[in-house]
Amino acid sequence: MTQQSMTQQSPTQKTPTEQRRRTKILATLGPATDAPGVLDALLRAGVDVVRLNFSHGDPAAQIARAEAVRAAAERVGTEVGILADLPGPKIRIEKFVNDKVQLRAGERFDLIASEDAPLGDQHQVGVSYLGLPGDVVPGDTLLLDDGVVQLQVTAVEGQRIITTVLNDSELSNRKGLNKLGGGLSLGALTERDCELIQVAAQLNADFIAVSFCRNAADMNEARRVARAAGSSAALVAKVERAEAIENLVEIVDASDVVMVARGDLGVEIGDAELPGLQKKIIRVALERDKVVITATQMLQSMVSSPIPTRAEVLDVANAVIDGTDAVMLSQESAAGMYPIKAVEALVRICLGAERQFEHDTDFESAPRNLQRADQAIAMTAMFLTEHIGVGAIVAMTESGGTARFLSRFRGRAPIFAFARDGGARRRMAMMRDVFPMDYDSRGQTPRQAARGSIRKLVEANLLKAGDRVVFTSGEHMETHGATNTLRLLQVGEDGTAEGLGEL
């Protein structure tokens, strides 16, 4: 089922096969998506946000891809968010004389942290992070190539780290390096990242992802640089370091979106700890009203296979059932043989998992002593939705804040978020249960906006006569953070909204 066809369904009259997908889908762009027609097909298949991986390709290529996305979205008739993913301080080994070597368990292998390190061979190779000798001690385990190669530090002599190979393996050029358990001191935002934030601002990215963030200070610095560059993008914290787990709450609070970046995180903390931490990160993000993405190897087999494995299906479904807002494709869509089939598989899996999702909003555990009116309105709207049978929630919003608060409750009714600002609509495209729609309420009273927006949903066959609707807005329209009014409405026979009550 394509995204285009889903927008023609009524949330109050649906069979299981017509279910409206609530979990959002991100797809990484790359060589596989550059072929003519592929990008349009991805958007029709259901992609809500595209990811530009700034670790690969030059700025001109990324700007060209962003322009292609905007053009494709206009052709398809949808709005798609753009996420610019910064490379961050990824530590890599340097190159070998013959591109790769075979390592044997028990042999000595040295890492050289020097700008003039020679090309690598069977016995040594350079590393990109010159501060590495100060971050390791004998007994530490270093993991290369996502943990495929394991080295144990035996000594540190100046710029040279002497290690013992722990397993037979092949090692090739420019593979990544992690320290088991974390503890590397390099910061999250490099000079190159700051330059690329300027590129993200130039292409009008809706999200900027900060790789390898350690704490709130890293996220605050990224936000400062982004705003100075003129970007209003939402900031995404990629949780992929052991230190980030220790500082999880402060990182979540300093971010707009949190990504469970399972690749490097799994390497640093170990695979056995990853499932529980994924659930914890999702839970903390939702508790603190933040959007959360689950990423990395969700359908990895589909890089070369047209169908996913059962284990991958269960992995994606579990993330959906845990409450993630979005699931992400990386290599599957960027360089795989079946990018469109991978998106279609995610759509099927998300729909299947959502049918099993139990909507049981726990108002007892909801936050108390709310400081914002829009948060209180969101909680009230969800309470009504759960107890009196509501076909939809309609939220008039300027920035998307009300929609985000509504989305955190994971209620039964779809949330139609009307905004005149395209950036706000694209940022809401990441929020589970939220379906952003274009509407310009300037010059209208809240009652006029209610009638206009509900009529638009009726005309799109998304509501019908007799449906109850919870409508939220601000007493003063076009004001950020001003949602303070809730109305319970019913769709009349002529498609207009009839008031049932106001709070």
KEMAR-364993 format. One record per residue (C-alpha): residue number from 1; residue in one letter; x, y, z. Coordinates in steps of 0.25 Angstrom, whole numbers, plus 2048, in hexadecimal, padded with zeros to 3 digits. Layout:
N
{pt NUM; 'a'; {X; Y; Z}},
...
//
This chain:
503
{pt 1; 'm'; {800; 800; 800}},
{pt 2; 't'; {806; 80D; 7FC}},
{pt 3; 'q'; {806; 81A; 804}},
{pt 4; 'q'; {7FE; 821; 7FA}},
{pt 5; 's'; {7F3; 816; 7FB}},
{pt 6; 'm'; {7F3; 817; 80A}},
{pt 7; 't'; {7EF; 825; 80A}},
{pt 8; 'q'; {7E2; 822; 804}},
{pt 9; 'q'; {7DD; 818; 80F}},
{pt 10; 's'; {7D4; 81B; 81A}},
{pt 11; 'p'; {7D9; 819; 828}},
{pt 12; 't'; {7CB; 815; 82D}},
{pt 13; 'q'; {7C8; 80B; 822}},
{pt 14; 'k'; {7D4; 802; 820}},
{pt 15; 't'; {7D6; 7F4; 81E}},
{pt 16; 'p'; {7E4; 7EE; 823}},
{pt 17; 't'; {7E9; 7EF; 815}},
{pt 18; 'e'; {7E5; 7FD; 814}},
{pt 19; 'q'; {7EC; 801; 821}},
{pt 20; 'r'; {7F3; 80E; 821}},
{pt 21; 'r'; {801; 80D; 824}},
{pt 22; 'r'; {805; 815; 830}},
{pt 23; 't'; {814; 812; 831}},
{pt 24; 'k'; {81D; 81A; 829}},
{pt 25; 'i'; {828; 815; 81F}},
{pt 26; 'l'; {835; 81C; 81C}},
{pt 27; 'a'; {83E; 817; 810}},
{pt 28; 't'; {84C; 81B; 80E}},
{pt 29; 'l'; {84F; 820; 800}},
{pt 30; 'g'; {85B; 81B; 7F8}},
{pt 31; 'p'; {85F; 815; 7EA}},
{pt 32; 'a'; {854; 80C; 7EA}},
{pt 33; 't'; {84A; 817; 7EB}},
{pt 34; 'd'; {850; 820; 7E1}},
{pt 35; 'a'; {84B; 818; 7D5}},
{pt 36; 'p'; {83F; 81F; 7CD}},
{pt 37; 'g'; {832; 81C; 7D4}},
{pt 38; 'v'; {837; 815; 7E0}},
{pt 39; 'l'; {835; 821; 7E9}},
{pt 40; 'd'; {827; 823; 7E5}},
{pt 41; 'a'; {824; 815; 7E7}},
{pt 42; 'l'; {82A; 815; 7F5}},
{pt 43; 'l'; {821; 821; 7F9}},
{pt 44; 'r'; {814; 81A; 7F3}},
{pt 45; 'a'; {818; 80D; 7FB}},
{pt 46; 'g'; {817; 815; 808}},
{pt 47; 'v'; {824; 81C; 80B}},
{pt 48; 'd'; {821; 828; 815}},
{pt 49; 'v'; {830; 82D; 817}},
{pt 50; 'v'; {83C; 82B; 80F}},
{pt 51; 'r'; {84A; 82B; 815}},
{pt 52; 'l'; {856; 831; 80E}},
{pt 53; 'n'; {863; 82A; 814}},
{pt 54; 'f'; {86D; 835; 814}},
{pt 55; 's'; {878; 82B; 817}},
{pt 56; 'h'; {878; 828; 808}},
{pt 57; 'g'; {877; 831; 7FC}},
{pt 58; 'd'; {87B; 840; 7FB}},
{pt 59; 'p'; {872; 84C; 7FF}},
{pt 60; 'a'; {86E; 84E; 7F0}},
{pt 61; 'a'; {869; 840; 7EF}},
{pt 62; 'q'; {861; 841; 7FC}},
{pt 63; 'i'; {85B; 84E; 7F7}},
{pt 64; 'a'; {857; 848; 7EA}},
{pt 65; 'r'; {850; 83C; 7F1}},
{pt 66; 'a'; {848; 846; 7FA}},
{pt 67; 'e'; {844; 84D; 7EE}},
{pt 68; 'a'; {840; 840; 7E7}},
{pt 69; 'v'; {838; 83C; 7F4}},
{pt 70; 'r'; {830; 849; 7F3}},
{pt 71; 'a'; {82D; 847; 7E5}},
{pt 72; 'a'; {829; 839; 7E6}},
{pt 73; 'a'; {820; 83D; 7F2}},
{pt 74; 'e'; {819; 847; 7EA}},
{pt 75; 'r'; {817; 83D; 7DE}},
{pt 76; 'v'; {811; 832; 7E8}},
{pt 77; 'g'; {809; 83C; 7F0}},
{pt 78; 't'; {80E; 83B; 7FD}},
{pt 79; 'e'; {818; 842; 807}},
{pt 80; 'v'; {824; 83A; 80B}},
{pt 81; 'g'; {82E; 83E; 816}},
{pt 82; 'i'; {83D; 83F; 814}},
{pt 83; 'l'; {847; 83A; 81F}},
{pt 84; 'a'; {855; 83E; 81D}},
{pt 85; 'd'; {85E; 834; 825}},
{pt 86; 'l'; {86B; 83A; 829}},
{pt 87; 'p'; {878; 831; 829}},
{pt 88; 'g'; {87D; 834; 837}},
{pt 89; 'p'; {88A; 830; 83C}},
{pt 90; 'k'; {88A; 822; 836}},
{pt 91; 'i'; {897; 81C; 83A}},
{pt 92; 'r'; {89D; 814; 82E}},
{pt 93; 'i'; {8AA; 80C; 82B}},
{pt 94; 'e'; {8B2; 811; 81F}},
{pt 95; 'k'; {8B5; 80A; 812}},
{pt 96; 'f'; {8BE; 7FE; 810}},
{pt 97; 'v'; {8C9; 7FC; 805}},
{pt 98; 'n'; {8C0; 7F1; 7FF}},
{pt 99; 'd'; {8B3; 7F6; 803}},
{pt 100; 'k'; {8B1; 7EB; 80D}},
{pt 101; 'v'; {8B8; 7E1; 816}},
{pt 102; 'q'; {8B5; 7D3; 81D}},
{pt 103; 'l'; {8B6; 7D4; 82C}},
{pt 104; 'r'; {8B9; 7C7; 834}},
{pt 105; 'a'; {8B5; 7C5; 843}},
{pt 106; 'g'; {8C1; 7C7; 84C}},
{pt 107; 'e'; {8C9; 7D0; 843}},
{pt 108; 'r'; {8CE; 7DE; 846}},
{pt 109; 'f'; {8C7; 7E9; 83F}},
{pt 110; 'd'; {8CA; 7F8; 841}},
{pt 111; 'l'; {8C2; 804; 840}},
{pt 112; 'i'; {8CA; 811; 83D}},
{pt 113; 'a'; {8C3; 81E; 841}},
{pt 114; 's'; {8CC; 827; 838}},
{pt 115; 'e'; {8C9; 830; 82C}},
{pt 116; 'd'; {8D5; 82B; 825}},
{pt 117; 'a'; {8D2; 81C; 828}},
{pt 118; 'p'; {8D6; 813; 81C}},
{pt 119; 'l'; {8CD; 80B; 814}},
{pt 120; 'g'; {8C8; 7FF; 81C}},
{pt 121; 'd'; {8CD; 7F0; 81B}},
{pt 122; 'q'; {8CC; 7E3; 822}},
{pt 123; 'h'; {8D2; 7E9; 82E}},
{pt 124; 'q'; {8CC; 7F7; 830}},
{pt 125; 'v'; {8C3; 802; 82A}},
{pt 126; 'g'; {8C0; 811; 82D}},
{pt 127; 'v'; {8B4; 816; 834}},
{pt 128; 's'; {8AC; 823; 832}},
{pt 129; 'y'; {8AB; 827; 840}},
{pt 130; 'l'; {8B8; 82C; 845}},
{pt 131; 'g'; {8B3; 82D; 853}},
{pt 132; 'l'; {8B1; 81E; 854}},
{pt 133; 'p'; {8BD; 81A; 85C}},
{pt 134; 'g'; {8B8; 823; 868}},
{pt 135; 'd'; {8AB; 81C; 868}},
{pt 136; 'v'; {8AF; 80E; 869}},
{pt 137; 'v'; {8B7; 805; 873}},
{pt 138; 'p'; {8BC; 7F7; 873}},
{pt 139; 'g'; {8B0; 7ED; 874}},
{pt 140; 'd'; {8A7; 7F6; 86C}},
{pt 141; 't'; {8A0; 7EF; 860}},
{pt 142; 'l'; {89F; 7F7; 853}},
{pt 143; 'l'; {895; 7F3; 849}},
{pt 144; 'l'; {897; 7F5; 83A}},
{pt 145; 'd'; {88D; 7F3; 82E}},
{pt 146; 'd'; {881; 7F3; 837}},
{pt 147; 'g'; {887; 7E9; 840}},
{pt 148; 'v'; {88C; 7DF; 836}},
{pt 149; 'v'; {89B; 7E2; 83A}},
{pt 150; 'q'; {89E; 7E1; 849}},
{pt 151; 'l'; {8AB; 7E7; 84E}},
{pt 152; 'q'; {8B0; 7E7; 85D}},
{pt 153; 'v'; {8B9; 7F2; 861}},
{pt 154; 't'; {8C6; 7ED; 867}},
{pt 155; 'a'; {8CE; 7FA; 868}},
{pt 156; 'v'; {8CE; 808; 864}},
{pt 157; 'e'; {8DB; 80E; 860}},
{pt 158; 'g'; {8DA; 81D; 85B}},
{pt 159; 'q'; {8D2; 81D; 84F}},
{pt 160; 'r'; {8D2; 80E; 84D}},
{pt 161; 'i'; {8C7; 805; 853}},
{pt 162; 'i'; {8CC; 7F7; 854}},
{pt 163; 't'; {8C1; 7EC; 853}},
{pt 164; 't'; {8BF; 7DE; 852}},
{pt 165; 'v'; {8B5; 7D8; 848}},
{pt 166; 'l'; {8AA; 7D0; 84E}},
{pt 167; 'n'; {8A4; 7CA; 842}},
{pt 168; 'd'; {8A7; 7C6; 834}},
{pt 169; 's'; {8A1; 7D0; 82B}},
{pt 170; 'e'; {8A3; 7D9; 81E}},
{pt 171; 'l'; {8A6; 7E8; 820}},
{pt 172; 's'; {8A4; 7F2; 814}},
{pt 173; 'n'; {8A6; 800; 812}},
{pt 174; 'r'; {89F; 80B; 81B}},
{pt 175; 'k'; {897; 802; 824}},
{pt 176; 'g'; {891; 808; 830}},
{pt 177; 'l'; {897; 807; 83E}},
{pt 178; 'n'; {890; 806; 84B}},
{pt 179; 'k'; {894; 804; 85A}},
{pt 180; 'l'; {88C; 7F9; 861}},
{pt 181; 'g'; {884; 800; 86C}},
{pt 182; 'g'; {887; 80E; 867}},
{pt 183; 'g'; {890; 818; 86D}},
{pt 184; 'l'; {896; 81F; 861}},
{pt 185; 's'; {897; 82E; 864}},
{pt 186; 'l'; {895; 835; 856}},
{pt 187; 'g'; {889; 83E; 855}},
{pt 188; 'a'; {87D; 83C; 84D}},
{pt 189; 'l'; {87E; 848; 844}},
{pt 190; 't'; {88A; 849; 83A}},
{pt 191; 'e'; {88E; 855; 832}},
{pt 192; 'r'; {889; 84D; 826}},
{pt 193; 'd'; {87B; 84B; 82D}},
{pt 194; 'c'; {87A; 85A; 82F}},
{pt 195; 'e'; {87D; 85D; 820}},
{pt 196; 'l'; {873; 852; 81C}},
{pt 197; 'i'; {868; 859; 825}},
{pt 198; 'q'; {86A; 865; 81C}},
{pt 199; 'v'; {867; 85B; 810}},
{pt 200; 'a'; {85B; 856; 818}},
{pt 201; 'a'; {856; 864; 81A}},
{pt 202; 'q'; {858; 867; 80B}},
{pt 203; 'l'; {850; 85B; 806}},
{pt 204; 'n'; {845; 85E; 811}},
{pt 205; 'a'; {846; 851; 818}},
{pt 206; 'd'; {83A; 84F; 822}},
{pt 207; 'f'; {843; 846; 82B}},
{pt 208; 'i'; {852; 846; 82F}},
{pt 209; 'a'; {857; 83A; 835}},
{pt 210; 'v'; {863; 83B; 83F}},
{pt 211; 's'; {86C; 82E; 83F}},
{pt 212; 'f'; {873; 829; 84B}},
{pt 213; 'c'; {86D; 833; 854}},
{pt 214; 'r'; {872; 831; 863}},
{pt 215; 'n'; {86A; 83B; 86B}},
{pt 216; 'a'; {860; 847; 86A}},
{pt 217; 'a'; {86C; 850; 868}},
{pt 218; 'd'; {86E; 849; 85A}},
{pt 219; 'm'; {860; 84B; 856}},
{pt 220; 'n'; {85F; 85A; 85B}},
{pt 221; 'e'; {86C; 85D; 853}},
{pt 222; 'a'; {866; 857; 847}},
{pt 223; 'r'; {859; 85F; 849}},
{pt 224; 'r'; {861; 86C; 84A}},
{pt 225; 'v'; {869; 869; 83D}},
{pt 226; 'a'; {85C; 865; 836}},
{pt 227; 'r'; {854; 872; 83A}},
{pt 228; 'a'; {860; 87B; 837}},
{pt 229; 'a'; {860; 875; 829}},
{pt 230; 'g'; {852; 878; 828}},
{pt 231; 's'; {84C; 86A; 829}},
{pt 232; 's'; {83F; 868; 831}},
{pt 233; 'a'; {841; 858; 82F}},
{pt 234; 'a'; {83D; 84F; 83B}},
{pt 235; 'l'; {84A; 849; 842}},
{pt 236; 'v'; {84B; 83A; 842}},
{pt 237; 'a'; {854; 834; 84C}},
{pt 238; 'k'; {85A; 827; 847}},
{pt 239; 'v'; {85C; 81E; 853}},
{pt 240; 'e'; {868; 815; 84F}},
{pt 241; 'r'; {873; 817; 85A}},
{pt 242; 'a'; {873; 810; 868}},
{pt 243; 'e'; {875; 81E; 86E}},
{pt 244; 'a'; {867; 822; 868}},
{pt 245; 'i'; {860; 817; 870}},
{pt 246; 'e'; {866; 81D; 87D}},
{pt 247; 'n'; {861; 82B; 879}},
{pt 248; 'l'; {854; 826; 872}},
{pt 249; 'v'; {84A; 82F; 879}},
{pt 250; 'e'; {852; 83C; 877}},
{pt 251; 'i'; {854; 839; 868}},
{pt 252; 'v'; {846; 836; 866}},
{pt 253; 'd'; {842; 843; 86D}},
{pt 254; 'a'; {84C; 84B; 864}},
{pt 255; 's'; {846; 845; 857}},
{pt 256; 'd'; {83A; 845; 84F}},
{pt 257; 'v'; {83B; 837; 849}},
{pt 258; 'v'; {843; 82B; 84F}},
{pt 259; 'm'; {849; 820; 846}},
{pt 260; 'v'; {84C; 812; 84B}},
{pt 261; 'a'; {859; 810; 842}},
{pt 262; 'r'; {85B; 801; 844}},
{pt 263; 'g'; {867; 800; 83C}},
{pt 264; 'd'; {872; 806; 844}},
{pt 265; 'l'; {86A; 805; 851}},
{pt 266; 'g'; {86A; 7F6; 850}},
{pt 267; 'v'; {879; 7F6; 84D}},
{pt 268; 'e'; {87C; 7FE; 85A}},
{pt 269; 'i'; {872; 7F8; 864}},
{pt 270; 'g'; {871; 7EA; 85E}},
{pt 271; 'd'; {866; 7E3; 856}},
{pt 272; 'a'; {860; 7DD; 863}},
{pt 273; 'e'; {85D; 7EA; 869}},
{pt 274; 'l'; {857; 7F1; 85C}},
{pt 275; 'p'; {849; 7EC; 85D}},
{pt 276; 'g'; {846; 7F0; 86B}},
{pt 277; 'l'; {84D; 7FE; 868}},
{pt 278; 'q'; {844; 800; 85C}},
{pt 279; 'k'; {838; 7FE; 864}},
{pt 280; 'k'; {83D; 808; 86E}},
{pt 281; 'i'; {841; 813; 864}},
{pt 282; 'i'; {833; 812; 85E}},
{pt 283; 'r'; {82C; 812; 86C}},
{pt 284; 'v'; {834; 81E; 871}},
{pt 285; 'a'; {832; 826; 864}},
{pt 286; 'l'; {823; 824; 864}},
{pt 287; 'e'; {823; 827; 873}},
{pt 288; 'r'; {82A; 835; 870}},
{pt 289; 'd'; {821; 838; 864}},
{pt 290; 'k'; {82B; 836; 85A}},
{pt 291; 'v'; {82B; 82F; 84C}},
{pt 292; 'v'; {833; 822; 84B}},
{pt 293; 'i'; {839; 81B; 83F}},
{pt 294; 't'; {83E; 80C; 83F}},
{pt 295; 'a'; {849; 80A; 835}},
{pt 296; 't'; {854; 801; 82F}},
{pt 297; 'q'; {853; 7F3; 828}},
{pt 298; 'm'; {844; 7F3; 829}},
{pt 299; 'l'; {842; 7EB; 81C}},
{pt 300; 'q'; {851; 7E9; 819}},
{pt 301; 's'; {84F; 7DC; 811}},
{pt 302; 'm'; {847; 7E4; 807}},
{pt 303; 'v'; {854; 7EB; 802}},
{pt 304; 's'; {855; 7DE; 7FA}},
{pt 305; 's'; {847; 7D7; 7FC}},
{pt 306; 'p'; {839; 7DB; 7F7}},
{pt 307; 'i'; {833; 7D6; 804}},
{pt 308; 'p'; {837; 7D8; 813}},
{pt 309; 't'; {83B; 7CD; 81D}},
{pt 310; 'r'; {831; 7C9; 828}},
{pt 311; 'a'; {83A; 7CE; 832}},
{pt 312; 'e'; {83A; 7DC; 82B}},
{pt 313; 'v'; {82B; 7DC; 82B}},
{pt 314; 'l'; {82B; 7DA; 83A}},
{pt 315; 'd'; {835; 7E4; 83C}},
{pt 316; 'v'; {82E; 7EF; 835}},
{pt 317; 'a'; {820; 7EB; 83B}},
{pt 318; 'n'; {826; 7EB; 849}},
{pt 319; 'a'; {82B; 7F9; 847}},
{pt 320; 'v'; {81D; 7FD; 843}},
{pt 321; 'i'; {817; 7F6; 84E}},
{pt 322; 'd'; {820; 7FD; 858}},
{pt 323; 'g'; {81B; 80A; 853}},
{pt 324; 't'; {826; 810; 849}},
{pt 325; 'd'; {821; 81B; 841}},
{pt 326; 'a'; {829; 817; 835}},
{pt 327; 'v'; {832; 80C; 82F}},
{pt 328; 'm'; {83D; 80E; 825}},
{pt 329; 'l'; {844; 808; 81A}},
{pt 330; 's'; {853; 80A; 817}},
{pt 331; 'q'; {85B; 802; 80D}},
{pt 332; 'e'; {84E; 7FB; 809}},
{pt 333; 's'; {849; 807; 802}},
{pt 334; 'a'; {856; 80E; 7FF}},
{pt 335; 'a'; {85D; 803; 7F9}},
{pt 336; 'g'; {855; 7F7; 7F9}},
{pt 337; 'm'; {84F; 7F0; 7ED}},
{pt 338; 'y'; {841; 7F1; 7F1}},
{pt 339; 'p'; {83E; 7FF; 7F7}},
{pt 340; 'i'; {830; 800; 7F4}},
{pt 341; 'k'; {82D; 7F2; 7F9}},
{pt 342; 'a'; {834; 7F5; 806}},
{pt 343; 'v'; {82A; 801; 808}},
{pt 344; 'e'; {81E; 7F8; 804}},
{pt 345; 'a'; {823; 7EE; 80E}},
{pt 346; 'l'; {824; 7F8; 819}},
{pt 347; 'v'; {816; 7FD; 816}},
{pt 348; 'r'; {810; 7EF; 817}},
{pt 349; 'i'; {818; 7EC; 824}},
{pt 350; 'c'; {814; 7F9; 82B}},
{pt 351; 'l'; {805; 7F7; 827}},
{pt 352; 'g'; {805; 7E8; 82C}},
{pt 353; 'a'; {80C; 7ED; 839}},
{pt 354; 'e'; {802; 7F8; 83B}},
{pt 355; 'r'; {7F7; 7EF; 83A}},
{pt 356; 'q'; {7FC; 7E8; 846}},
{pt 357; 'f'; {7FF; 7F4; 84E}},
{pt 358; 'e'; {7F7; 7F6; 85A}},
{pt 359; 'h'; {7F2; 804; 85C}},
{pt 360; 'd'; {7F1; 805; 86B}},
{pt 361; 't'; {7F5; 813; 86F}},
{pt 362; 'd'; {7F9; 813; 87D}},
{pt 363; 'f'; {7F4; 821; 882}},
{pt 364; 'e'; {7F9; 81D; 890}},
{pt 365; 's'; {807; 81E; 88C}},
{pt 366; 'a'; {805; 82A; 884}},
{pt 367; 'p'; {80D; 837; 889}},
{pt 368; 'r'; {807; 83F; 894}},
{pt 369; 'n'; {808; 84E; 896}},
{pt 370; 'l'; {809; 851; 887}},
{pt 371; 'q'; {810; 85F; 884}},
{pt 372; 'r'; {80A; 861; 877}},
{pt 373; 'a'; {7FC; 863; 872}},
{pt 374; 'd'; {7FE; 85B; 865}},
{pt 375; 'q'; {803; 84F; 86D}},
{pt 376; 'a'; {7F6; 84F; 876}},
{pt 377; 'i'; {7EE; 851; 86A}},
{pt 378; 'a'; {7F5; 845; 863}},
{pt 379; 'm'; {7F2; 83C; 870}},
{pt 380; 't'; {7E4; 840; 870}},
{pt 381; 'a'; {7E2; 83D; 861}},
{pt 382; 'm'; {7E7; 82F; 863}},
{pt 383; 'f'; {7DF; 82D; 86F}},
{pt 384; 'l'; {7D2; 830; 867}},
{pt 385; 't'; {7D7; 828; 85C}},
{pt 386; 'e'; {7D9; 81C; 865}},
{pt 387; 'h'; {7CC; 81D; 86C}},
{pt 388; 'i'; {7C1; 822; 862}},
{pt 389; 'g'; {7C4; 81D; 855}},
{pt 390; 'v'; {7CB; 827; 84C}},
{pt 391; 'g'; {7CD; 825; 83D}},
{pt 392; 'a'; {7D9; 82F; 83C}},
{pt 393; 'i'; {7E1; 83A; 843}},
{pt 394; 'v'; {7E2; 847; 83B}},
{pt 395; 'a'; {7ED; 850; 840}},
{pt 396; 'm'; {7F0; 85E; 83A}},
{pt 397; 't'; {7FF; 860; 83D}},
{pt 398; 'e'; {809; 86A; 839}},
{pt 399; 's'; {816; 863; 83D}},
{pt 400; 'g'; {811; 855; 83F}},
{pt 401; 'g'; {813; 855; 84E}},
{pt 402; 't'; {804; 851; 851}},
{pt 403; 'a'; {805; 845; 847}},
{pt 404; 'r'; {811; 840; 84E}},
{pt 405; 'f'; {80B; 841; 85C}},
{pt 406; 'l'; {7FE; 839; 856}},
{pt 407; 's'; {807; 82F; 84F}},
{pt 408; 'r'; {80E; 82B; 85C}},
{pt 409; 'f'; {802; 825; 862}},
{pt 410; 'r'; {801; 81A; 857}},
{pt 411; 'g'; {7F1; 81B; 856}},
{pt 412; 'r'; {7E8; 814; 84D}},
{pt 413; 'a'; {7E3; 820; 844}},
{pt 414; 'p'; {7EC; 826; 839}},
{pt 415; 'i'; {7F1; 834; 83B}},
{pt 416; 'f'; {7EF; 83D; 82F}},
{pt 417; 'a'; {7F8; 849; 832}},
{pt 418; 'f'; {7F5; 855; 829}},
{pt 419; 'a'; {800; 85F; 827}},
{pt 420; 'r'; {803; 86A; 81D}},
{pt 421; 'd'; {812; 869; 81E}},
{pt 422; 'g'; {819; 85E; 816}},
{pt 423; 'g'; {824; 85D; 81F}},
{pt 424; 'a'; {81B; 85A; 82B}},
{pt 425; 'r'; {813; 84F; 822}},
{pt 426; 'r'; {820; 848; 81E}},
{pt 427; 'r'; {825; 848; 82C}},
{pt 428; 'm'; {818; 842; 830}},
{pt 429; 'a'; {81A; 837; 826}},
{pt 430; 'm'; {823; 830; 830}},
{pt 431; 'm'; {818; 82F; 83B}},
{pt 432; 'r'; {811; 822; 83C}},
{pt 433; 'd'; {802; 823; 83B}},
{pt 434; 'v'; {803; 831; 835}},
{pt 435; 'f'; {7FE; 834; 827}},
{pt 436; 'p'; {802; 843; 824}},
{pt 437; 'm'; {7FA; 84A; 81A}},
{pt 438; 'd'; {7FB; 858; 813}},
{pt 439; 'y'; {7F1; 863; 819}},
{pt 440; 'd'; {7F2; 872; 819}},
{pt 441; 's'; {7EA; 877; 825}},
{pt 442; 'r'; {7EE; 885; 824}},
{pt 443; 'g'; {7E3; 88F; 826}},
{pt 444; 'q'; {7DA; 884; 82B}},
{pt 445; 't'; {7D3; 882; 839}},
{pt 446; 'p'; {7D5; 874; 840}},
{pt 447; 'r'; {7C7; 871; 83C}},
{pt 448; 'q'; {7C9; 874; 82D}},
{pt 449; 'a'; {7D6; 86C; 82E}},
{pt 450; 'a'; {7CF; 860; 834}},
{pt 451; 'r'; {7C4; 860; 829}},
{pt 452; 'g'; {7CF; 862; 81E}},
{pt 453; 's'; {7D8; 857; 822}},
{pt 454; 'i'; {7CD; 84D; 825}},
{pt 455; 'r'; {7C7; 850; 818}},
{pt 456; 'k'; {7D4; 84D; 811}},
{pt 457; 'l'; {7D5; 840; 818}},
{pt 458; 'v'; {7C7; 83C; 814}},
{pt 459; 'e'; {7CA; 840; 805}},
{pt 460; 'a'; {7D6; 836; 806}},
{pt 461; 'n'; {7CD; 82B; 80C}},
{pt 462; 'l'; {7D5; 82B; 819}},
{pt 463; 'l'; {7C9; 82F; 821}},
{pt 464; 'k'; {7BA; 82C; 81F}},
{pt 465; 'a'; {7AC; 831; 824}},
{pt 466; 'g'; {7AA; 82D; 833}},
{pt 467; 'd'; {7B9; 82C; 836}},
{pt 468; 'r'; {7BD; 833; 843}},
{pt 469; 'v'; {7CA; 83C; 842}},
{pt 470; 'v'; {7D3; 842; 84D}},
{pt 471; 'f'; {7D7; 84F; 848}},
{pt 472; 't'; {7E3; 857; 84E}},
{pt 473; 's'; {7E7; 865; 84B}},
{pt 474; 'g'; {7EC; 872; 852}},
{pt 475; 'e'; {7E3; 87D; 855}},
{pt 476; 'h'; {7EC; 886; 84D}},
{pt 477; 'm'; {7F0; 87F; 840}},
{pt 478; 'e'; {7FE; 880; 83A}},
{pt 479; 't'; {804; 880; 847}},
{pt 480; 'h'; {80F; 876; 84B}},
{pt 481; 'g'; {80C; 86E; 858}},
{pt 482; 'a'; {7FE; 874; 859}},
{pt 483; 't'; {7F5; 868; 859}},
{pt 484; 'n'; {7EC; 86A; 864}},
{pt 485; 't'; {7DE; 866; 85F}},
{pt 486; 'l'; {7D8; 858; 85D}},
{pt 487; 'r'; {7CA; 856; 856}},
{pt 488; 'l'; {7C2; 849; 854}},
{pt 489; 'l'; {7BC; 849; 847}},
{pt 490; 'q'; {7B3; 840; 83E}},
{pt 491; 'v'; {7B3; 840; 82F}},
{pt 492; 'g'; {7A6; 844; 82A}},
{pt 493; 'e'; {79E; 83E; 81E}},
{pt 494; 'd'; {7A3; 84A; 815}},
{pt 495; 'g'; {7B2; 847; 819}},
{pt 496; 't'; {7B2; 853; 823}},
{pt 497; 'a'; {7B6; 852; 832}},
{pt 498; 'e'; {7AB; 853; 83C}},
{pt 499; 'g'; {7B0; 857; 84A}},
{pt 500; 'l'; {7AE; 84D; 855}},
{pt 501; 'g'; {7B6; 854; 860}},
{pt 502; 'e'; {7C2; 85D; 863}},
{pt 503; 'l'; {7CC; 85C; 86E}},
//
